[in-house]
Amino acid sequence: MVTYSLKQSADGSWSVCRLGSSLFSDLRLGSAIKLAREVARDEHLRSGRSVCVEMPGTDTSIRLAQYARPAAVLEQAA
């Protein structure tokens, strides 16, 4: 599964990251969430891979979106 994550900087702005690299930065939280979901959905539609969006919580990551292959496709692949 491909994971896009949101990370907050010291100045309070947010970044959208993938594999530890920042793709977009200096965003407000709402804009970062919206952009991360859009990028994740686009990657899922183009590649067919499962993709999710997460942000840090107090104890664990909070999943904001998940785009998975339909169950019928998974059953056919097995």
Summary of the structure (lengths in Angstrom):
residues: 78
radius of gyration: 13.7
end to end distance: 17.3
largest distance: 48.0
contacts: 207
relative contact order: 0.21
helix: 33%
strand: 41%
